[in-house]
Amino acid sequence: MRATTLVTGAAGFAGGHLLDLLVGERAGDENVIVGWHRPGGKSAPRQGVEWQSVDILDRHAVRAAIDRLRPAVVYHCAGAAHVGHAWDKTEATFAINVRGTHNLLDALERMSRVARAGSGDETTVVIPSSALVYAPADHASRETDPIAPDGPYGVSKLAQEMLASHAGAGLKVIVARAFNHFGPRQDPFFAASGWARRLADIERGRWPEATIAVGNLEARRDLTDVRDTVRAYRLMAAQGRHGDVFNVCSGTAIPIRELLDRLIARARVAVTVTVDPARMRPSDTPVLLGDPARIQAALGWRAEIPLDRTLDDLLDYWRTRD
């Protein structure tokens, strides 16, 4: 029997890198990888991936698609991912992250009752949550630490986790509390990718002034390469147990200013930095640092890709874009 793996949000940043990993591990035609993208959205042709256009907010469409696929493993990467935009687009953020997750889990529970009754089989579901569900802290957050998100994005991810915790029989649901991850192909609305694109454009002479406008550079963040992050998701699906919650983080936080300085040091021209008050968020956690002890002990996962390699790959990506 063919085993189907579904990646929602497969045309997005983490979803695309997860597809790279899954296709590389694919063993024979008996394993099917399906990627969902939103109707009207773009999906790059990729060998070994079957693309489907599914609106995660359309409950009936999600049910019909799940009934056809009957996936054995689901990675729910679809979602509104920009923390800053969530302040201005709160309704859309909650619709995608909460109602979309509800639609998916509802369809999977229904499939489990109808198609897998009595079989003993489970569908594995990995739900990428966020470190922003934690209460602000000046230490490395553990999975057992207090939960108290202080912005709409974090609240939407906590709601996702609550839906996951009430998943019905026949589903094995694992939650990944991902800390900041970045790398090539990330949307330039995110700081590091936006800076890298700006540097690449300055090098090409596309800007009259060699200047980068920034927001708060004093915050410290636990940064992981997206390729390490999706490797963690894969291990969770393979080895995790129902109800597991794992931090996905490096265990080290650096100032955002240092991240920018490292990027500028790679530029081929001189660049100046200016502070733009409009780029300041209503709430910006001073320190976001995670403790990776649980995932290291349970799954043997560690962040392996050095920060400098991620920065090199990110800048090279934008240098090769038209």
C-alpha positions as CSV (number, residue, x, y, z in Angstrom):
1,M,0.0,0.0,0.0
2,R,1.3,3.5,-0.9
3,A,2.0,5.7,2.1
4,T,1.1,9.4,1.5
5,T,2.9,12.3,3.2
6,L,1.1,15.6,3.1
7,V,2.8,19.0,3.5
8,T,0.3,21.9,3.9
9,G,1.8,25.3,3.0
10,A,4.3,23.5,0.9
11,A,4.9,26.5,-1.4
12,G,6.0,28.5,1.6
13,F,9.4,29.0,3.3
14,A,9.6,26.1,5.8
15,G,7.3,23.9,3.7
16,G,9.5,24.2,0.6
17,H,12.6,23.2,2.6
18,L,10.8,20.3,4.1
19,L,9.8,19.1,0.6
20,D,13.5,19.2,-0.3
21,L,14.3,16.9,2.7
22,L,11.4,14.5,2.1
23,V,12.1,14.2,-1.6
24,G,15.7,13.4,-0.8
25,E,14.6,10.6,1.6
26,R,11.9,9.3,-0.7
27,A,12.2,5.5,-1.2
28,G,10.5,4.2,-4.3
29,D,7.2,4.9,-5.9
30,E,5.3,3.5,-3.0
31,N,5.9,6.7,-1.0
32,V,3.8,9.7,-2.2
33,I,4.6,13.3,-1.2
34,V,1.7,15.7,-1.7
35,G,2.1,19.5,-1.3
36,W,-0.8,21.8,-0.8
37,H,-0.8,25.4,-1.9
38,R,-3.5,28.1,-1.7
39,P,-5.7,28.6,-4.7
40,G,-4.1,31.2,-7.0
41,G,-0.7,30.8,-5.3
42,K,2.5,29.7,-6.9
43,S,3.9,26.2,-6.7
44,A,7.3,25.4,-8.2
45,P,7.4,22.2,-10.2
46,R,9.4,19.6,-8.2
47,Q,10.2,16.1,-9.1
48,G,8.6,13.6,-6.7
49,V,5.9,16.0,-5.4
50,E,2.2,16.0,-6.3
51,W,0.8,19.5,-6.0
52,Q,-2.8,20.2,-5.0
53,S,-4.6,23.6,-4.7
54,V,-6.6,23.5,-1.4
55,D,-8.0,26.5,0.5
56,I,-7.2,25.6,4.2
57,L,-10.1,27.9,5.2
58,D,-12.6,25.9,3.1
59,R,-13.8,23.2,5.5
60,H,-15.5,21.1,2.8
61,A,-12.6,21.4,0.4
62,V,-10.2,20.3,3.2
63,R,-12.4,17.3,4.1
64,A,-12.7,16.2,0.5
65,A,-9.0,16.4,-0.1
66,I,-8.1,14.5,3.0
67,D,-10.7,11.8,2.2
68,R,-9.0,11.3,-1.2
69,L,-5.5,11.3,0.2
70,R,-5.8,9.4,3.5
71,P,-2.3,10.6,4.5
72,A,-0.2,8.6,6.9
73,V,1.9,11.7,7.9
74,V,0.9,15.4,7.8
75,Y,3.2,18.4,8.3
76,H,0.9,21.4,8.9
77,C,3.2,24.2,7.6
78,A,0.4,26.4,6.3
79,G,-0.1,29.5,8.3
80,A,0.4,33.3,8.7
81,A,4.0,33.5,9.9
82,H,4.9,37.2,10.2
83,V,4.8,38.4,13.8
84,G,4.8,42.1,12.9
85,H,2.0,41.8,10.3
86,A,-0.2,40.0,12.9
87,W,-0.7,43.3,14.7
88,D,-2.3,44.9,11.6
89,K,-3.8,41.7,10.1
90,T,-5.1,40.0,13.3
91,E,-8.3,38.7,11.8
92,A,-6.5,37.0,8.9
93,T,-3.8,35.7,11.2
94,F,-6.4,34.0,13.5
95,A,-8.4,32.7,10.5
96,I,-5.4,31.0,8.9
97,N,-3.6,29.8,12.0
98,V,-6.6,28.7,14.1
99,R,-9.6,28.0,11.8
100,G,-7.3,26.5,9.2
101,T,-5.8,24.1,11.8
102,H,-9.2,23.3,13.1
103,N,-10.4,22.4,9.5
104,L,-7.4,20.2,9.0
105,L,-7.6,18.3,12.3
106,D,-11.4,18.0,11.9
107,A,-10.9,16.4,8.5
108,L,-8.2,14.1,9.8
109,E,-10.3,13.0,12.7
110,R,-13.3,12.3,10.4
111,M,-11.0,10.3,8.1
112,S,-9.7,8.3,11.0
113,R,-13.2,7.4,12.1
114,V,-14.4,6.4,8.6
115,A,-11.4,5.0,6.9
116,R,-9.2,3.6,9.7
117,A,-11.8,2.3,12.2
118,G,-10.5,-0.8,13.8
119,S,-7.2,-0.8,11.9
120,G,-5.1,0.4,14.7
121,D,-3.2,2.7,12.3
122,E,-2.5,6.3,13.3
123,T,-2.0,9.4,11.3
124,T,1.0,11.4,12.4
125,V,0.5,15.1,12.5
126,V,3.3,17.6,13.2
127,I,2.1,21.1,14.2
128,P,4.7,23.8,14.0
129,S,4.0,26.3,16.8
130,S,6.2,29.1,18.0
131,A,8.4,30.1,20.8
132,L,6.2,33.2,21.2
133,V,3.7,31.2,23.2
134,Y,6.0,31.5,26.2
135,A,5.8,34.2,28.8
136,P,8.7,36.7,28.3
137,A,11.8,35.5,30.2
138,D,15.4,36.4,30.6
139,H,16.5,32.7,30.6
140,A,16.3,29.8,28.1
141,S,12.6,28.8,27.9
142,R,11.8,25.1,28.6
143,E,8.7,23.3,27.4
144,T,7.4,23.3,31.0
145,D,7.8,27.1,31.4
146,P,4.8,29.4,31.8
147,I,2.7,30.1,28.7
148,A,1.6,33.7,28.2
149,P,1.9,35.1,24.7
150,D,2.0,38.9,24.5
151,G,0.9,39.5,20.9
152,P,-1.7,38.3,18.4
153,Y,0.7,36.0,16.6
154,G,1.7,34.1,19.8
155,V,-2.0,33.9,20.8
156,S,-2.9,32.3,17.4
157,K,-0.1,29.7,17.8
158,L,-1.2,28.9,21.4
159,A,-4.7,28.3,20.0
160,Q,-3.2,25.9,17.5
161,E,-1.6,24.0,20.3
162,M,-4.8,23.8,22.2
163,L,-6.6,22.4,19.2
164,A,-3.7,19.9,18.8
165,S,-4.1,18.8,22.5
166,H,-7.7,17.8,21.9
167,A,-7.1,15.8,18.7
168,G,-9.2,12.7,18.5
169,A,-8.3,9.0,18.5
170,G,-6.4,7.8,15.6
171,L,-4.1,10.8,15.4
172,K,-0.6,11.1,16.8
173,V,0.0,14.9,17.1
174,I,3.4,16.4,18.0
175,V,3.9,20.1,18.5
176,A,7.1,21.9,17.5
177,R,7.8,25.2,19.3
178,A,10.1,26.6,16.7
179,F,12.3,29.6,17.6
180,N,13.5,32.0,14.9
181,H,14.6,30.2,11.8
182,F,15.9,31.7,8.5
183,G,17.8,30.9,5.4
184,P,17.6,31.0,1.6
185,R,14.2,31.6,0.0
186,Q,12.8,33.3,3.0
187,D,10.3,36.2,2.3
188,P,12.1,39.5,2.4
189,F,9.5,40.9,4.9
190,F,11.6,39.0,7.5
191,A,14.5,41.0,8.8
192,A,17.6,38.9,7.8
193,S,16.2,38.1,4.3
194,G,15.1,41.7,3.7
195,W,18.6,42.9,4.7
196,A,20.3,40.3,2.4
197,R,18.1,41.3,-0.5
198,R,18.8,45.0,0.1
199,L,22.5,44.3,0.2
200,A,22.4,42.4,-3.1
201,D,20.4,45.2,-4.7
202,I,22.8,47.8,-3.4
203,E,25.7,45.8,-4.9
204,R,23.9,45.9,-8.3
205,G,23.4,49.6,-8.1
206,R,19.6,49.4,-7.8
207,W,19.4,51.9,-4.9
208,P,20.6,55.6,-5.1
209,E,21.9,55.4,-1.5
210,A,23.8,52.5,0.1
211,T,21.5,52.5,3.2
212,I,19.6,49.9,5.2
213,A,16.7,51.1,7.3
214,V,16.2,49.0,10.5
215,G,14.0,48.7,13.6
216,N,15.0,47.4,17.0
217,L,18.5,45.9,16.8
218,E,18.9,45.3,20.6
219,A,16.7,42.3,20.8
220,R,18.5,38.9,21.2
221,R,17.2,35.9,19.2
222,D,17.9,32.2,19.2
223,L,18.5,31.6,15.5
224,T,18.4,28.2,13.6
225,D,18.9,27.5,9.9
226,V,15.6,26.5,8.4
227,R,17.1,23.3,7.0
228,D,17.9,22.2,10.6
229,T,14.4,23.2,11.6
230,V,12.7,21.0,9.1
231,R,15.0,18.1,9.9
232,A,13.6,18.4,13.5
233,Y,10.1,18.2,12.1
234,R,11.0,15.0,10.2
235,L,12.5,13.4,13.3
236,M,9.4,14.3,15.3
237,A,7.2,12.6,12.8
238,A,9.4,9.5,12.8
239,Q,10.1,9.2,16.5
240,G,7.7,11.4,18.5
241,R,4.8,10.3,20.6
242,H,1.3,11.7,20.7
243,G,1.2,14.8,22.9
244,D,5.0,15.5,22.7
245,V,6.0,19.2,22.6
246,F,9.6,20.1,21.5
247,N,11.5,23.3,21.4
248,V,13.4,23.6,18.1
249,C,16.2,26.0,18.8
250,S,20.0,26.3,19.1
251,G,20.2,27.2,22.8
252,T,22.2,30.4,21.9
253,A,20.9,33.9,21.4
254,I,22.7,36.7,19.6
255,P,21.8,40.4,19.3
256,I,20.0,41.3,16.0
257,R,22.7,44.0,15.6
258,E,25.3,41.3,15.4
259,L,23.3,39.5,12.7
260,L,23.2,42.7,10.6
261,D,26.8,43.4,11.2
262,R,27.8,39.9,9.9
263,L,25.7,40.4,6.8
264,I,27.2,43.9,6.1
265,A,30.7,42.5,6.5
266,R,29.9,40.2,3.5
267,A,28.8,43.1,1.3
268,R,30.9,44.1,-1.7
269,V,30.2,47.9,-1.1
270,A,30.1,50.2,1.9
271,V,26.7,50.4,3.6
272,T,25.3,52.6,6.2
273,V,22.4,51.8,8.7
274,T,19.6,54.1,9.7
275,V,16.9,53.5,12.3
276,D,13.3,53.8,11.1
277,P,10.7,54.2,14.0
278,A,8.0,52.8,11.7
279,R,9.8,49.4,11.9
280,M,9.4,49.2,15.6
281,R,6.8,46.6,16.8
282,P,4.2,47.4,19.4
283,S,5.7,44.5,21.4
284,D,9.2,43.2,20.9
285,T,10.5,40.6,23.3
286,P,14.0,41.6,24.4
287,V,15.3,38.0,24.6
288,L,13.9,34.9,22.9
289,L,16.1,31.9,23.8
290,G,15.2,28.3,24.0
291,D,16.5,25.2,25.8
292,P,16.9,22.3,23.3
293,A,17.6,19.7,26.0
294,R,14.4,17.8,25.5
295,I,14.7,17.3,21.7
296,Q,18.3,16.5,22.1
297,A,17.6,13.7,24.6
298,A,14.5,12.3,23.0
299,L,15.3,12.6,19.3
300,G,19.1,13.2,19.1
301,W,18.5,16.4,17.2
302,R,20.9,19.3,17.3
303,A,21.3,22.5,15.2
304,E,24.2,21.7,13.0
305,I,24.4,24.4,10.3
306,P,26.7,27.3,11.4
307,L,25.3,30.8,11.4
308,D,27.9,32.0,9.0
309,R,26.9,29.3,6.4
310,T,23.3,30.4,6.7
311,L,24.2,34.0,6.1
312,D,26.4,33.1,3.1
313,D,23.6,31.0,1.6
314,L,21.0,33.7,2.2
315,L,23.1,36.4,0.6
316,D,24.1,34.2,-2.3
317,Y,20.4,33.4,-2.9
318,W,19.5,37.1,-3.3
319,R,22.6,37.8,-5.4
320,T,21.4,35.2,-8.0
321,R,17.8,36.5,-8.1
322,D,16.8,38.8,-11.0
